Amino acid sequence: MPSKLSLAGSLLTAALASAQNLTIANLTAGANCACTQLVSTYGDLVILPDSTNYTAEATDYWDIRADLLPGCIFMPSDASQVADAVSTFVSCGSQFAIRGGGHMNFPGSNNINEGVLLALNNLTDITIANDNSTVEVGPGNRWVDVYTALSPRGLYCIGGRLKTIGVPGLELIGGFHYLINKYGMAMDNVVSYDVVLGNGTQVVANSTCNPDLFWALKGGANNFGIVTKFTITALPIPYISTTIQTFNESAIPAFIEATVQMAENDPGDIAAGSVISVTYNQTTGKIVPSLLGVQEGTESPPSRFANFSAIPSTLTLNNVLTPIEWHSQLDSPNQMMRVQFAHKTIKPDTAQLTKIYEAWKTAVDEISDVEGLLPTFVMNVLPASAASVAKNNGVGNTWGLDDDQSWILWQFSTGWANAVDDLRMTNWASKLLDYWHLQNQALNLSSEFIYMGDAGEYQDPFAGFPLENVQRMREIRDAYDPLGVFTRLNWGGFKLGSN
Ligand SMILES: Cc1cc2nc3c(=O)[nH]c(=O)nc-3n(C[C@H](O)[C@H](O)[C@H](O)COP(=O)(O)OP(=O)(O)OC[C@H]3O[C@@H](n4cnc5c(N)ncnc54)[C@H](O)[C@@H]3O)c2cc1C
């Protein structure tokens, strides 16, 4: 919890700084100014539209929709260069975007047309503490890099489930990992953030130093500054027990029931979690429910997935692996398609989830003419025991979830090929989501919680946070970024807005 004293001090700083003004230049003029200054200081670290590697960098994104055309791309190699870049953006009034792993999948979330793209790819330091308790990670790393570095010491940490997802996104917006039921979200495992603020200064935020900012960064996204280092708890977990299971469509009722049971009965004593999804091959009409399950330790098959293992499967693959052996298999290549995620949140309820699934399947038929269609129905379990971690660790997080209820985030992940279908796909998903969310509200089954990592660009995750947490984040933002650099010059992601 932020102390009243530190917040008061920060508010004083805000009051003093409010005498200054932030000038916002015309988009192109601001970028020209910033790019020219950055080139003169940093030369080859700045990529211009006529550079040979411009296209590769401007398209280093997971979702093709996120490919935009920045005026230049600055690739700093240390935190002081990031700080210098922020000062340059402010002095030029230049708009900019920040890219970590580039997985947030909507246009403008991590890239910018005509402005400056600050690509953090080169900040790839990883340092494990001598006592193995923590690991310091630069924001240019992917989770596979972190798991690889930890592996020789038999260590693991709470991060992304697929290997190429970026570190910064998860640490700033939440972070679903397999073992959240015992260890909490990825953000709950960050013990310190190094941050460049909007005035170009570098600060540390942890439980003793700027504790208000520390709390706000846990779920508050890119509203406060640019994180140049995450210090993360390292866990002594040398082995995990894994299961991959696929089923026929006829298994859907039992599959949804097993998901609900998993959510309802999870005291967090055994660290285990999953990726649960149903893919629909529109061409063949084939529905494939699948489970990727991971449990801490070497018990195989992993006991937490017994309800799934009891369903006749088309494939079951149980293994005991090192974490890096597991993650190395789980790729999510960039630029495969245009993709949109969107989700709502429901209490674990088999009957209602089955209805939603059936409605989704029927609705997919309405868009069957869309080229390259790749629809997936995902059920992401958010166990109450994960919320308990934040409630009891003395820090908390901005989600402020109660730990008396587990939830299931029901999500549409839809891929397609052509820009001409973008609007149609958005309308299709949003209408279906809203209809079923209304039904769930009427049945008292819904939550307004929306996870930024699985949200559509038309959704507002902050609206689902407790109002007092949003107010507090706004106060902290105004204290640490009184000029509004990350509100007014920085494109992308989910912004806090005003009262
Ligand atoms: C294939 C796939 C799998 C996924 N799997 C998971 C999963 O297992 N668990 C989960 O929780 N989520 C998952 N997600 C969602 C994921 O958490 C988000 O997309 C997340 O934003 C990715 O982080 P990134 O660094 O790659 O993203 P980026 O798009 O680079 O960054 C995300 C946002 O943070 C901002 N940002 C980036 N770096 C910084 C920084 N250093 N300081 C301040 N702001 C910054 C960016 O501007 C952007 O707005 C998945 C997404 C995809 C596409």
The ligand as an SDF file (V2000), in Angstrom:
LIG
                    3D

 53 58  0  0  0  0  0  0  0  0999 V2000
    0.4450  -15.3730  -28.4070 C   0  0  0  0  0  0  0  0  0  0  0  0
    0.1640  -14.6720  -27.1200 C   0  0  0  0  0  0  0  0  0  0  0  0
    0.2440  -15.3660  -25.9320 C   0  0  0  0  0  0  0  0  0  0  0  0
   -0.0150  -14.7300  -24.7260 C   0  0  0  0  0  0  0  0  0  0  0  0
    0.0760  -15.4430  -23.5690 N   0  0  0  0  0  0  0  0  0  0  0  0
   -0.0940  -14.8140  -22.3950 C   0  0  0  0  0  0  0  0  0  0  0  0
    0.1260  -15.4940  -21.1680 C   0  0  0  0  0  0  0  0  0  0  0  0
    0.4960  -16.6540  -21.1150 O   0  0  0  0  0  0  0  0  0  0  0  0
   -0.0870  -14.8090  -20.0190 N   0  0  0  0  0  0  0  0  0  0  0  0
   -0.4820  -13.5080  -20.0250 C   0  0  0  0  0  0  0  0  0  0  0  0
   -0.6630  -12.9370  -18.9640 O   0  0  0  0  0  0  0  0  0  0  0  0
   -0.6660  -12.8440  -21.1740 N   0  0  0  0  0  0  0  0  0  0  0  0
   -0.4780  -13.4550  -22.3410 C   0  0  0  0  0  0  0  0  0  0  0  0
   -0.6440  -12.7570  -23.5050 N   0  0  0  0  0  0  0  0  0  0  0  0
   -0.9980  -11.3350  -23.4330 C   0  0  0  0  0  0  0  0  0  0  0  0
    0.2420  -10.5290  -23.0930 C   0  0  0  0  0  0  0  0  0  0  0  0
    0.3580  -10.4810  -21.6930 O   0  0  0  0  0  0  0  0  0  0  0  0
    0.2170   -9.1030  -23.5730 C   0  0  0  0  0  0  0  0  0  0  0  0
    0.1020   -9.0870  -24.9640 O   0  0  0  0  0  0  0  0  0  0  0  0
    1.4650   -8.3460  -23.1400 C   0  0  0  0  0  0  0  0  0  0  0  0
    1.2540   -6.9850  -23.3380 O   0  0  0  0  0  0  0  0  0  0  0  0
    2.6950   -8.7940  -23.8920 C   0  0  0  0  0  0  0  0  0  0  0  0
    3.8350   -8.1440  -23.4400 O   0  0  0  0  0  0  0  0  0  0  0  0
    4.9230   -7.6180  -24.4870 P   0  0  0  0  0  0  0  0  0  0  0  0
    6.0540   -7.0220  -23.7510 O   0  0  0  0  0  0  0  0  0  0  0  0
    5.2200   -8.6770  -25.4750 O   0  0  0  0  0  0  0  0  0  0  0  0
    4.0370   -6.5320  -25.1800 O   0  0  0  0  0  0  0  0  0  0  0  0
    4.2450   -5.0780  -25.8010 P   0  0  0  0  0  0  0  0  0  0  0  0
    3.1780   -5.0090  -26.8250 O   0  0  0  0  0  0  0  0  0  0  0  0
    5.6150   -4.7930  -26.2260 O   0  0  0  0  0  0  0  0  0  0  0  0
    3.9040   -4.1610  -24.5510 O   0  0  0  0  0  0  0  0  0  0  0  0
    2.6330   -4.1530  -23.9480 C   0  0  0  0  0  0  0  0  0  0  0  0
    2.2920   -2.7320  -23.5080 C   0  0  0  0  0  0  0  0  0  0  0  0
    3.2340   -2.2980  -22.5300 O   0  0  0  0  0  0  0  0  0  0  0  0
    3.9480   -1.1370  -22.9820 C   0  0  0  0  0  0  0  0  0  0  0  0
    5.3440   -1.3440  -22.6080 N   0  0  0  0  0  0  0  0  0  0  0  0
    6.1930   -2.2740  -23.1050 C   0  0  0  0  0  0  0  0  0  0  0  0
    7.3790   -2.2080  -22.4810 N   0  0  0  0  0  0  0  0  0  0  0  0
    7.2710   -1.2300  -21.5640 C   0  0  0  0  0  0  0  0  0  0  0  0
    8.1600   -0.7050  -20.5950 C   0  0  0  0  0  0  0  0  0  0  0  0
    9.3900   -1.2070  -20.4410 N   0  0  0  0  0  0  0  0  0  0  0  0
    7.7370    0.2990  -19.7920 N   0  0  0  0  0  0  0  0  0  0  0  0
    6.4780    0.7960  -19.9250 C   0  0  0  0  0  0  0  0  0  0  0  0
    5.5960    0.3330  -20.8360 N   0  0  0  0  0  0  0  0  0  0  0  0
    5.9800   -0.6750  -21.6360 C   0  0  0  0  0  0  0  0  0  0  0  0
    3.7410   -1.0710  -24.4850 C   0  0  0  0  0  0  0  0  0  0  0  0
    3.7690    0.2480  -24.9520 O   0  0  0  0  0  0  0  0  0  0  0  0
    2.3690   -1.7160  -24.6410 C   0  0  0  0  0  0  0  0  0  0  0  0
    1.3460   -0.7630  -24.4640 O   0  0  0  0  0  0  0  0  0  0  0  0
   -0.3720  -13.3610  -24.7220 C   0  0  0  0  0  0  0  0  0  0  0  0
   -0.4380  -12.6540  -25.9120 C   0  0  0  0  0  0  0  0  0  0  0  0
   -0.1730  -13.2960  -27.1090 C   0  0  0  0  0  0  0  0  0  0  0  0
   -0.2740  -12.5250  -28.3700 C   0  0  0  0  0  0  0  0  0  0  0  0
  1  2  1  0
  2  3  1  0
  2 52  2  0
  3  4  2  0
  4  5  1  0
  4 50  1  0
  5  6  2  0
  6  7  1  0
  6 13  1  0
  7  8  2  0
  7  9  1  0
  9 10  1  0
 10 11  2  0
 10 12  1  0
 12 13  2  0
 13 14  1  0
 14 15  1  0
 14 50  1  0
 15 16  1  0
 16 17  1  0
 16 18  1  0
 18 19  1  0
 18 20  1  0
 20 21  1  0
 20 22  1  0
 22 23  1  0
 23 24  1  0
 24 25  2  0
 24 26  1  0
 24 27  1  0
 27 28  1  0
 28 29  2  0
 28 30  1  0
 28 31  1  0
 31 32  1  0
 32 33  1  0
 33 34  1  0
 33 48  1  0
 34 35  1  0
 35 36  1  0
 35 46  1  0
 36 37  1  0
 36 45  1  0
 37 38  2  0
 38 39  1  0
 39 40  1  0
 39 45  2  0
 40 41  1  0
 40 42  2  0
 42 43  1  0
 43 44  2  0
 44 45  1  0
 46 47  1  0
 46 48  1  0
 48 49  1  0
 50 51  2  0
 51 52  1  0
 52 53  1  0
M  END
$$$$
